[in-house]
């Protein structure tokens, strides 16, 4: 019987998580994204920067074909208009039937009860990972966010929970890690979190261990943000610098600058 997360993060875990990120460049997975209207361009550029191939259509009459040809699916509820909701339902059905990994980012579910209910329905459809902040977690899980509740929810739902905040928590219920990398300037660029979740989808496309994939993706994104902030003059230049940082991240930088426990 599984217990709540207690296994410590090891150096081997970290190396394997980093391997997953770097493998995206060589594998060039196709990632289909249903995301915020305001996030599409930046998300596509982030995926391209790490070597993945994005597609973005939400047209109900063609999305099943796009998902069938993709290696992973991102579902972001940020702008949940009628067309996107229909597209999400079709895309998730296709991903589940084809056994493609998919990630749910339930943006703003804490502000809309109907959106929260839709997110709960989607969560029951076996996402590989769920990325959300504390308020969104409380709306979906009906319990306050914290390490123990994230562990329990991940275990109950059989998925990875990536709880974002000043320190990110990544747990599958049996293993847990905290990521302290990142920079406060990242919060001043729209779509930054959405693009980070897309990177989780890209790593899931090349790594069967969901926890390692999510850990590697979020570490890489946070560390790229740190590197970009050191060169940026403000949020505008950060958005450009982070693309360059992602494209140039290497194993040594990830290993030596990671602040993960």
C-alpha positions in Angstrom: 0.0 0.0 0.0 1.4 3.4 -1.0 2.1 5.9 1.7 2.4 9.7 1.6 5.5 11.2 0.2 8.6 10.4 2.2 11.3 9.3 -0.2 14.1 11.9 -0.2 15.3 13.5 -3.5 18.6 12.0 -4.5 21.4 13.1 -6.8 20.3 10.3 -9.2 16.8 11.7 -9.2 18.1 15.1 -10.2 20.3 13.7 -12.9 17.5 11.7 -14.4 15.1 14.7 -14.3 17.7 16.8 -16.1 18.2 14.1 -18.7 14.5 14.3 -19.5 14.7 18.0 -20.2 17.8 17.6 -22.5 16.1 14.7 -24.3 13.5 17.1 -25.6 16.1 18.7 -27.9 17.0 15.4 -29.5 13.5 13.9 -29.7 11.7 17.0 -30.8 8.3 15.9 -29.6 5.1 17.4 -31.0 3.0 19.1 -28.3 -0.5 20.2 -28.9 -1.6 23.2 -26.8 -5.0 24.4 -25.9 -4.1 27.5 -24.0 -4.9 31.1 -23.2 -5.4 33.4 -26.2 -2.8 35.7 -24.6 -0.4 32.8 -24.0 -0.3 31.1 -27.4 2.6 33.0 -29.0 4.9 32.9 -25.9 4.1 29.3 -25.2 4.9 28.3 -28.8 8.2 30.2 -28.6 9.1 28.5 -25.3 8.5 25.0 -26.8 10.5 25.9 -29.9 13.4 27.2 -27.7 13.7 23.8 -26.0 13.4 21.8 -29.2 9.7 20.8 -29.2 7.2 21.3 -32.0 4.0 23.2 -31.0 0.6 23.2 -32.5 -2.2 25.4 -31.3 -5.5 24.9 -33.1 -8.7 24.8 -31.1 -11.0 24.1 -34.1 -13.4 21.3 -33.0 -13.4 19.8 -36.5 -9.7 19.2 -36.6 -8.3 19.0 -33.1 -8.7 15.3 -32.7 -6.4 14.8 -35.7 -3.8 17.2 -34.2 -3.9 15.5 -30.9 -3.6 12.0 -32.5 -0.4 13.2 -34.2 1.0 14.8 -31.1 3.2 13.2 -28.4 1.6 15.1 -25.5 -1.3 17.5 -24.9 -1.5 20.7 -22.8 -4.9 21.8 -21.6 -5.0 25.3 -20.1 -8.3 26.8 -18.9 -7.2 30.4 -18.9 -9.6 31.6 -21.6 -12.4 29.1 -21.5 -14.8 30.2 -24.2 -17.3 27.9 -25.8 -15.0 26.8 -28.6 -12.1 26.0 -26.3 -14.3 24.0 -23.9 -15.6 21.9 -26.8 -12.0 21.5 -28.1 -10.8 20.4 -24.6 -13.4 17.7 -24.4 -12.5 16.3 -27.8 -8.8 16.6 -27.2 -8.8 14.9 -23.8 -10.9 12.1 -25.1 -8.4 11.6 -28.0 -5.4 11.7 -25.7 -6.9 9.2 -23.2 -7.9 6.8 -26.0 -4.5 7.1 -27.6 -2.7 6.9 -24.3 -0.9 10.2 -24.8 0.2 12.0 -21.7 -1.7 15.2 -21.0 -1.3 18.1 -18.5 -4.0 20.2 -17.0 -3.4 23.8 -16.0 -6.7 25.0 -14.3 -6.1 28.7 -14.5 -8.4 30.9 -12.5 -10.7 28.1 -11.3 -10.7 29.8 -8.0 -12.6 32.7 -9.6 -15.3 30.8 -11.4 -17.4 27.9 -9.9 -18.4 26.5 -13.4 -14.7 26.5 -14.4 -13.8 24.8 -11.2 -16.4 22.1 -11.8 -15.1 21.5 -15.3 -11.6 21.2 -13.9 -12.7 18.6 -11.4 -14.4 16.6 -14.3 -11.1 16.8 -16.3 -9.0 15.8 -13.2 -11.0 12.6 -13.1 -9.9 11.8 -16.7 -6.3 10.8 -15.8 -4.1 13.7 -16.5 -0.4 12.8 -16.2 0.2 16.1 -14.3 -1.7 18.9 -12.8 0.0 22.3 -12.4 -1.7 24.9 -10.3 -1.2 27.5 -7.6 -2.5 27.3 -4.0 -5.8 29.1 -4.7 -6.5 26.9 -7.8 -5.6 23.7 -5.8 -8.1 24.6 -3.1 -10.8 25.1 -5.7 -10.1 21.8 -7.4 -9.3 19.6 -4.4 -11.7 21.3 -1.9 -8.9 21.5 0.7 -6.3 24.1 1.5 -3.0 23.7 -0.4 0.0 22.4 1.4 2.7 19.7 1.2 0.5 17.0 2.9 -2.6 17.8 0.9 -0.7 17.9 -2.4 0.8 14.5 -1.6 -2.6 13.0 -0.8 -4.3 14.5 -3.8 -1.6 13.2 -6.1 -1.8 9.8 -4.6 -5.6 9.7 -4.8 -5.7 11.0 -8.4 -2.7 8.9 -9.5 -1.1 12.0 -11.1 1.8 14.4 -10.5 0.8 17.6 -8.7 3.0 20.6 -9.3 2.0 23.2 -6.8 3.5 26.6 -7.8 4.5 29.3 -5.4 7.6 31.0 -4.0 8.9 27.4 -3.7 7.4 24.9 -6.2 6.4 21.5 -4.9 6.4 18.5 -7.3 4.8 15.3 -5.9 3.4 12.1 -7.1 2.3 11.1 -3.6 5.3 8.8 -3.1 8.1 11.2 -4.0 8.3 14.9 -3.5 10.7 17.7 -4.3 10.9 21.4 -3.7 12.3 23.8 -6.3 13.7 27.1 -5.0 15.0 28.5 -8.3 13.3 31.3 -10.1 13.0 35.1 -10.0 10.3 37.4 -8.9 10.4 39.3 -12.2 8.9 36.2 -13.9 5.5 37.0 -12.3 5.4 40.3 -14.3 5.3 38.6 -17.7 2.0 37.3 -18.9 1.8 33.6 -19.8 5.0 32.7 -18.0 3.2 30.0 -15.9 1.3 28.7 -18.9 4.5 28.3 -20.9 6.1 26.5 -17.9 3.3 24.0 -18.0 3.8 23.5 -21.7 7.4 22.5 -20.9 6.0 19.9 -18.5 4.0 18.4 -21.4 7.2 18.4 -23.6 9.1 16.4 -20.9 6.3 14.0 -20.4 6.4 13.2 -24.1 10.0 11.9 -23.8 10.0 10.6 -20.2 7.7 7.8 -18.9 8.4 8.7 -15.2 5.9 11.5 -14.8 7.4 12.8 -11.6 10.9 13.1 -13.1 9.5 14.8 -16.2 7.6 17.4 -14.2 10.5 18.0 -11.9 13.0 18.4 -14.8 10.7 20.7 -16.7 9.9 23.1 -13.8 13.5 23.2 -12.6 14.7 24.1 -16.1 12.1 26.8 -16.5 12.8 28.3 -13.1 16.5 28.2 -13.6 16.1 29.8 -17.1 14.1 32.5 -15.4 17.0 33.2 -13.0 19.5 33.3 -15.8 17.3 35.6 -17.9 16.6 37.9 -15.0 20.3 38.4 -14.5 20.6 39.9 -17.9 17.1 41.6 -18.3 16.4 45.3 -17.8 12.8 44.6 -16.9 9.8 42.3 -17.8 10.0 43.1 -21.5 13.5 42.0 -22.0 13.0 39.1 -19.6 10.5 37.6 -22.0 13.2 37.5 -24.7 16.0 36.5 -22.5 14.2 33.5 -21.1 13.9 32.1 -24.6 17.6 32.4 -25.1 18.3 30.9 -21.6 16.1 27.9 -22.3 17.8 27.3 -25.7 21.2 27.4 -24.1 20.7 25.5 -20.8 23.2 22.7 -20.5 23.7 19.8 -18.1 26.4 21.5 -16.1 24.3 24.7 -15.5 21.3 22.6 -14.4 23.3 20.5 -12.1 25.4 23.2 -10.4 22.7 25.9 -10.1 19.7 23.7 -9.1 18.3 24.5 -5.7 16.2 21.5 -5.2 15.5 19.5 -2.0 
